[in-house]
Amino acid sequence: MPRAHRKDEHIYYIMQNAPHQADFSDISLVHNCLPDQDFGRVSLEAAYLGRTFRSPLFINAVTGGTRLALKINAALADVARQCGLPMAVGSQMAAIEDISAEASFKVVRRVNPGGVIWANIGSYAAPEIALKAIKMIKADGLQVHLNAPQELLMTDGDRNFEGMIGRIGKIAANADVPVIAKEVGFGIAREQAGILAGLKVAAIDVGGRGGTNFLAIESSRSGRKLPADLSAWGIPTAISLVEAAAGAGEKTDLFASGGMHTALDIAKALALGAGAVGMAGYPVYHLLKYGSKALVKKIDRIENELRIILMLAGAKKPAEMQKVPLVITGHTAEWMQRRGLGPDTFARRPGLVN
C-alpha cells in the first residue's frame, strides 16, 4: 500500500475516538501556599535547541503526502504561526519517493514562512535522504522517528532494523540543523536514551505510551485482532520521561509527547524533566472537529492554565518546574524503585525561594 494512502487511514482512525490522554495520575505537584510573586511576571518562555521560544509547547509530527494531509498541514501551520509554536511535519518519505507529494509538506513553510519548522524522516533513512527532507521545507530541525512496533504490525511495514543506530549517528553528524530522536508512542528507556545522547542528537522526544496507539491502528487497518496485552506495549509517557532523563544527561534536550494535552499534565511533564511538550493527535482531532479558530483558543487556554499552575507551584518559568517538589506514587513509583530511579528524590526537592 502506498505510504500516502496509509497516512490518510491513520487520520481516519485518529478521528474515530476522542484523543487519548497520558496517565500522570501517579504524579502530584506540591502546592506552594506562599507564591510570593506577581502572576503578571510568570513567563512561559522555554529554551531548547539553542533558541528561546514563547512557550514550551509545539505541534508534533502528524501527516503528509496526500490532499487531505495538505489541508491539515496548511491549517496546523497557520495555527502554529498564530500561536508562535514550532511545528513538525509528518514523515517525508512519501515525498522522497514521489515528488508530487512535496506540496503537502512545502505548504507548511509557505503558510508560516518565518516559523520554526522541523522536518521528519524515519531511522531507515540514509543521511542524504535526511538532508533532502531538511532542504525540502527549509527546516530548522529534523525529527528522526523510531517506530519499530508499528512497522512490525503493518502488513507492508519494515522488518529489518539493522544499522539504525549507525544511520542516526551519521544523520546527526551530517545535518546542519538540530536532530531530534523521536519515538511515536512506545517510549524511550534509560539505556536507549544513553545511546542516542552518545550519537549527539540535540534532543530526545520520548513519545511515550498514552497517546495515539499505532498498534491498535495498524491492527484495525489490517483487520487482524490484536491481543490486549500487546496493544498496551510500551513505556508510559511519565515513566519514559524519568527513564530518558536518567540516560540522556543534561546536555541533551528532553521533550515530552504521547497523550499530552492538559495544562496539568504538561506542568507535571516539565517537573519530571521535559524542556518542551509536543501535541499531535489532539490538535488534529480538535482542528478537524471544531476548526482552526477553536484550536487557537484551546491552545491559548492551555497556556493560560499552565501559567496558573506554575504560579501555584512557585515557579516563574517552565525551567523552574524541575526544582519544585512532586510526589510519585503507585505503579510509576514502583517502576522507578525497581529501576533505581529514586522517586523519593523528587519529593525531597527543596523547592524555590522567591
Sequence and secondary structure as in RCSB ss.txt:
>XXXX:A:sequence
MPRAHRKDEHIYYIMQNAPHQADFSDISLVHNCLPDQDFGRVSLEAAYLGRTFRSPLFINAVTGGTRLALKINAA
LADVARQCGLPMAVGSQMAAIEDISAEASFKVVRRVNPGGVIWANIGSYAAPEIALKAIKMIKADGLQVHLNAPQ
ELLMTDGDRNFEGMIGRIGKIAANADVPVIAKEVGFGIAREQAGILAGLKVAAIDVGGRGGTNFLAIESSRSGRK
LPADLSAWGIPTAISLVEAAAGAGEKTDLFASGGMHTALDIAKALALGAGAVGMAGYPVYHLLKYGSKALVKKID
RIENELRIILMLAGAKKPAEMQKVPLVITGHTAEWMQRRGLGPDTFARRPGLVN
>XXXX:A:secstr
  HHHHHHHHHHHHTTS       TTEEE   S   S GGG    EEETTEEESSSEEE     SSHHHHHHHHH
HHHHHHHHT  EE   THHHHH GGGTHHHHHHHHHSTTS EEEEEETT  HHHHHHHHHHTT SEEEEEE HHH
HHHSTT     TTHHHHHHHHHHH SS EEEEESSS   HHHHHHHHHTT SEEE   BTS  HHHHHHHHHT  
  HHHHT S BHHHHHHHHHHHH TTSEEEE SS  SHHHHHHHHHTT SEEEE HHHHHHHHHH HHHHHHHHH
HHHHHHHHHHHHHT SSGGGGGGS EEE HHHHHHHHHTT  HHHHHT      
